[in-house]
């Protein structure tokens, strides 16, 4: 038998209240999807698509208008206490008292969940996020990367089986992003289900087993990452030829129905975009040769998640 989903969302609707009786913004329009257990699940979408609203509903910070959601099998309405204990939220904003030490931050958070002192994991979590040497430093003295790691530890004090990260690497440097992903993938290997929102599509493509895309409050895709990337049908071929292709371009040699677009590059190179369902790379090269060029070098670029994202959402 297959495992039940870590998170199950059905027909979730959220309409915010408008001013002076006016109808407010419809942020979620009947969204439904499941987050499989044990995976890293990407939740993507343009700004204002409804991602944060959905996460805040799961966190208990926003009240849904209609629909249902369950976390680790616990309905967020009927059994919200157990639902909240099954999930840890790492917000985009850095939120904790700067005058507490990292150890105190974790101890206080554990106290909020009613965890007895004998069962708390503060020391273990500080080691896990490599902050044991900052145990007794004021949180305000930590670097940005240390604060991010402390937020992950804070979300894990009650040992939730699900960890949600809302734009965890927004505005951070490359090294910090690498450290955070090492930490998150390590937690996932230990069995934690991870839900990730990010604007860095290359991160989602590399890390996520499955991706859902929300746009204007509607679910427009929910597929395994490889399958989603395979939806992009456009392909780019860069061809280096034996002479300047500018004149041929001016004469319309590259304006054909099967060539979606072309770009002149430096060094007698031209980039041609085409739909791989309509024509093959070999046929593209034949066309270049037929109009009088000798092909000296060829490179191709496969579609990636960014191509699919733009194709589905129309976001540039």
C-alpha positions as CSV (number, residue, x, y, z in Angstrom):
1,X,0.0,0.0,0.0
2,X,1.2,3.5,-0.8
3,X,1.9,5.9,2.0
4,X,-0.7,8.6,2.8
5,X,0.4,12.1,1.8
6,X,2.4,14.3,4.2
7,X,0.1,17.2,3.3
8,X,-3.3,16.9,1.5
9,X,-5.1,20.0,0.2
10,X,-8.5,19.9,-1.3
11,X,-10.4,22.8,-3.0
12,X,-8.7,25.4,-0.8
13,X,-10.2,28.9,-1.2
14,X,-9.1,32.1,0.4
15,X,-10.8,35.4,-0.1
16,X,-9.6,38.3,1.9
17,X,-12.0,40.8,3.3
18,X,-12.5,44.0,1.2
19,X,-12.8,47.5,2.4
20,X,-16.3,48.9,3.3
21,X,-18.1,45.8,2.3
22,X,-16.4,45.4,-1.1
23,X,-15.4,42.0,-2.2
24,X,-11.8,41.4,-1.3
25,X,-8.9,39.7,-3.2
26,X,-9.4,36.0,-4.1
27,X,-5.9,34.7,-3.2
28,X,-6.6,30.9,-3.7
29,X,-9.2,29.6,-6.2
30,X,-9.9,26.0,-5.2
31,X,-6.4,24.6,-5.0
32,X,-5.9,20.8,-4.6
33,X,-2.7,18.8,-4.4
34,X,-0.8,16.3,-2.2
35,X,2.7,16.4,-0.9
36,X,4.2,12.9,-0.8
37,X,5.9,11.7,2.3
38,X,9.7,11.8,2.3
39,X,10.2,14.0,-0.7
40,X,11.5,17.5,-1.3
41,X,8.4,19.2,-2.8
42,X,8.7,22.6,-4.6
43,X,5.9,25.1,-4.4
44,X,6.6,27.7,-7.1
45,X,4.8,30.7,-8.6
46,X,5.2,34.4,-9.4
47,X,4.9,37.1,-6.7
48,X,1.4,37.3,-5.5
49,X,0.4,33.9,-6.8
50,X,-0.9,32.7,-3.5
51,X,2.1,30.7,-2.1
52,X,2.5,32.6,1.1
53,X,-1.3,32.5,1.7
54,X,-1.3,28.7,1.4
55,X,1.7,28.3,3.7
56,X,0.2,30.7,6.3
57,X,-3.1,28.7,6.2
58,X,-1.1,25.5,7.0
59,X,0.8,27.4,9.8
60,X,-2.5,28.6,11.3
61,X,-1.8,32.2,10.7
62,X,-4.5,32.7,8.1
63,X,-8.1,31.3,8.1
64,X,-9.2,29.7,4.9
65,X,-12.5,30.6,3.4
66,X,-13.4,27.1,2.3
67,X,-11.9,23.7,1.4
68,X,-9.9,21.4,3.5
69,X,-6.3,20.7,4.4
70,X,-4.6,18.0,6.5
71,X,-1.1,17.8,7.9
72,X,0.3,14.3,8.5
73,X,-3.3,13.1,8.5
74,X,-4.6,15.7,10.9
75,X,-7.3,18.0,9.7
76,X,-6.3,21.6,10.4
77,X,-9.8,22.5,11.5
78,X,-10.8,19.4,13.6
79,X,-7.4,18.6,15.0
80,X,-5.3,21.8,14.6
81,X,-3.2,21.0,17.7
82,X,-1.7,17.8,16.3
83,X,-1.6,19.4,12.8
84,X,0.6,22.2,14.1
85,X,2.9,19.7,15.9
86,X,3.4,17.8,12.7
87,X,4.9,20.8,10.8
88,X,7.8,23.2,11.2
89,X,7.8,26.5,9.4
90,X,10.9,28.4,8.5
91,X,9.7,31.9,7.5
92,X,11.4,34.2,5.0
93,X,11.8,36.9,7.7
94,X,14.3,36.5,10.5
95,X,12.0,36.4,13.6
96,X,13.3,35.9,17.1
97,X,14.3,38.1,20.1
98,X,17.8,39.4,19.4
99,X,18.6,39.5,23.1
100,X,18.2,35.7,23.6
101,X,21.0,33.3,22.9
102,X,20.6,30.6,20.4
103,X,20.2,28.1,23.2
104,X,17.5,30.2,24.8
105,X,15.7,30.7,21.5
106,X,15.4,26.9,21.1
107,X,14.5,26.3,24.8
108,X,11.8,28.9,24.7
109,X,10.4,27.5,21.4
110,X,10.3,24.0,22.9
111,X,8.5,25.4,25.9
112,X,5.8,26.8,23.7
113,X,5.2,23.2,22.4
114,X,5.0,21.9,26.0
115,X,8.1,19.7,25.6
116,X,9.5,18.6,29.0
117,X,13.1,19.7,29.7
118,X,14.2,16.1,29.8
119,X,13.0,15.6,26.2
120,X,14.3,18.8,24.6
121,X,16.9,18.6,21.8
122,X,18.4,22.1,22.0
123,X,22.1,21.0,22.2
124,X,21.6,18.4,19.5
125,X,19.9,20.9,17.1
126,X,22.7,23.5,17.7
127,X,25.2,20.9,16.7
128,X,23.1,19.9,13.6
129,X,23.1,23.5,12.3
130,X,26.7,24.1,13.4
131,X,26.0,26.7,16.0
132,X,27.2,24.9,19.1
133,X,30.1,27.4,19.4
134,X,27.5,30.2,19.4
135,X,25.4,28.6,22.1
136,X,25.6,31.5,24.5
137,X,26.1,34.5,22.2
138,X,23.3,37.0,21.7
139,X,21.3,36.2,18.6
140,X,21.8,39.7,17.4
141,X,25.5,39.1,17.0
142,X,25.1,36.2,14.6
143,X,25.8,36.6,10.9
144,X,22.9,36.4,8.4
145,X,23.8,32.8,7.6
146,X,23.9,31.8,11.3
147,X,20.5,33.4,11.8
148,X,19.0,31.4,8.9
149,X,20.4,28.2,10.3
150,X,19.0,29.0,13.7
151,X,15.6,29.5,12.2
152,X,15.8,25.9,10.8
153,X,16.7,24.6,14.2
154,X,13.9,26.6,15.8
155,X,11.4,25.0,13.3
156,X,12.7,21.5,14.3
157,X,12.5,21.7,18.1
158,X,9.3,19.6,18.3
159,X,10.7,17.0,15.8
160,X,8.0,17.6,13.1
161,X,7.9,15.1,10.2
162,X,7.3,18.1,7.8
163,X,9.5,21.1,7.3
164,X,8.3,24.1,5.3
165,X,10.8,26.7,4.0
166,X,9.4,29.9,2.6
167,X,12.0,31.6,0.4
168,X,14.9,30.5,2.7
169,X,17.7,31.7,0.4
170,X,16.2,35.0,-0.8
171,X,18.9,37.7,-0.7
172,X,21.7,35.4,0.7
173,X,25.0,34.7,-0.9
174,X,26.1,31.6,-2.8
175,X,28.0,30.0,0.1
176,X,25.1,30.4,2.5
177,X,22.7,28.9,0.0
178,X,25.0,25.9,-0.3
179,X,25.2,25.5,3.5
180,X,21.4,25.7,3.8
181,X,20.8,23.1,1.1
182,X,23.3,20.7,2.7
183,X,21.4,21.1,6.0
184,X,18.0,20.6,4.3
185,X,19.0,17.7,2.2
186,X,20.5,16.1,5.2
187,X,17.2,16.4,7.1
188,X,15.4,14.9,4.1
189,X,17.7,11.9,4.1
190,X,16.8,11.4,7.7
191,X,13.1,11.1,6.7
192,X,11.8,14.7,7.0
193,X,9.4,15.8,4.2
194,X,10.5,19.2,2.9
195,X,8.2,21.8,1.3
196,X,10.2,24.6,-0.4
197,X,9.2,27.9,-2.0
198,X,11.9,29.6,-3.9
199,X,12.4,32.1,-6.7
200,X,15.7,30.4,-7.7
201,X,14.4,27.9,-10.3
202,X,17.7,26.2,-10.7
203,X,17.6,25.3,-7.0
204,X,14.1,23.8,-7.4
205,X,15.2,21.8,-10.4
206,X,18.2,20.4,-8.6
207,X,16.6,19.7,-5.2
208,X,12.9,18.9,-5.7
209,X,11.5,15.5,-6.4
210,X,8.1,17.0,-7.4
211,X,7.0,20.6,-8.1
212,X,3.6,22.3,-8.0
213,X,3.2,25.7,-9.7
214,X,0.5,28.2,-8.6
215,X,-0.4,31.3,-10.7
216,X,-3.1,33.8,-9.8
217,X,-4.4,31.5,-7.0
218,X,-4.8,28.5,-9.3
219,X,-2.8,25.3,-9.5
220,X,-1.4,25.1,-13.1
221,X,1.1,22.2,-12.7
222,X,1.8,19.4,-10.3
223,X,4.3,16.8,-11.6
224,X,7.6,15.1,-10.9
225,X,10.4,17.5,-11.7
226,X,11.8,15.6,-14.6
227,X,8.4,15.2,-16.1
228,X,7.7,18.9,-15.7
229,X,11.0,19.9,-17.3
230,X,10.1,17.6,-20.2
231,X,7.0,19.8,-20.9
232,X,9.2,22.5,-22.4
233,X,9.3,21.7,-26.1
234,X,11.5,24.6,-27.3
235,X,15.2,23.9,-27.8
236,X,18.1,26.2,-28.7
237,X,20.9,25.3,-31.1
238,X,24.0,27.6,-31.4
239,X,25.8,27.3,-34.7
240,X,29.2,28.7,-35.6
241,X,29.5,29.2,-39.4
242,X,32.3,30.1,-41.8
243,X,31.2,33.7,-42.5
244,X,29.2,36.5,-41.0
245,X,25.5,35.5,-40.9
246,X,24.2,39.1,-40.6
247,X,23.5,39.6,-44.3
248,X,21.6,36.3,-44.6
249,X,19.6,37.3,-41.5
250,X,18.7,40.6,-43.1
251,X,17.5,38.8,-46.2
252,X,15.2,36.7,-44.0
253,X,17.1,33.4,-44.3
254,X,16.3,32.6,-40.6
255,X,12.7,33.8,-40.7
256,X,11.0,30.5,-41.2
257,X,7.9,29.0,-39.7
258,X,9.9,26.2,-38.0
259,X,12.4,28.7,-36.5
260,X,10.7,30.4,-33.5
261,X,13.4,33.0,-33.1
262,X,17.0,33.7,-33.9
263,X,19.8,35.8,-32.4
264,X,23.1,36.9,-33.9
265,X,26.0,36.3,-31.5
266,X,29.7,37.2,-31.6
267,X,32.2,35.2,-33.7
268,X,29.9,34.2,-36.7
269,X,27.6,32.4,-34.3
270,X,23.8,32.3,-34.5
271,X,21.3,31.0,-31.9
272,X,18.2,29.4,-33.4
273,X,15.2,28.4,-31.2
274,X,12.8,25.8,-32.5
275,X,10.1,23.3,-31.3
276,X,11.6,19.9,-31.1
277,X,8.1,18.4,-31.9
278,X,8.2,20.1,-35.3
279,X,11.8,19.8,-36.4
280,X,15.0,18.0,-35.4
281,X,18.5,19.5,-34.8
282,X,19.7,17.7,-37.9
283,X,17.0,19.4,-40.0
284,X,18.0,22.8,-38.5
285,X,21.6,22.2,-39.5
286,X,20.6,21.2,-43.0
287,X,18.7,24.5,-43.4
288,X,21.9,26.4,-42.3
289,X,23.9,24.5,-44.9
290,X,21.3,24.9,-47.6
291,X,21.4,28.7,-47.4
292,X,25.1,28.7,-48.1
293,X,27.0,28.3,-44.8
294,X,29.6,25.7,-43.7
295,X,28.9,24.6,-40.1
296,X,32.1,24.8,-38.0
297,X,30.7,24.1,-34.5
298,X,27.4,23.3,-32.9
299,X,26.1,23.4,-29.3
300,X,22.6,22.8,-28.0
301,X,20.8,23.9,-24.9
302,X,18.1,21.7,-23.4
303,X,15.0,23.2,-21.8
304,X,15.1,23.7,-18.1
305,X,12.6,24.5,-15.4
306,X,12.8,28.2,-16.1
307,X,11.6,27.6,-19.6
308,X,8.6,25.6,-18.3
309,X,7.8,28.3,-15.7
310,X,7.8,31.1,-18.2
311,X,5.7,28.9,-20.6
312,X,3.1,28.1,-18.0
313,X,2.9,31.5,-16.2
314,X,3.8,33.9,-18.9
315,X,6.2,35.5,-16.4
316,X,9.3,37.0,-18.0
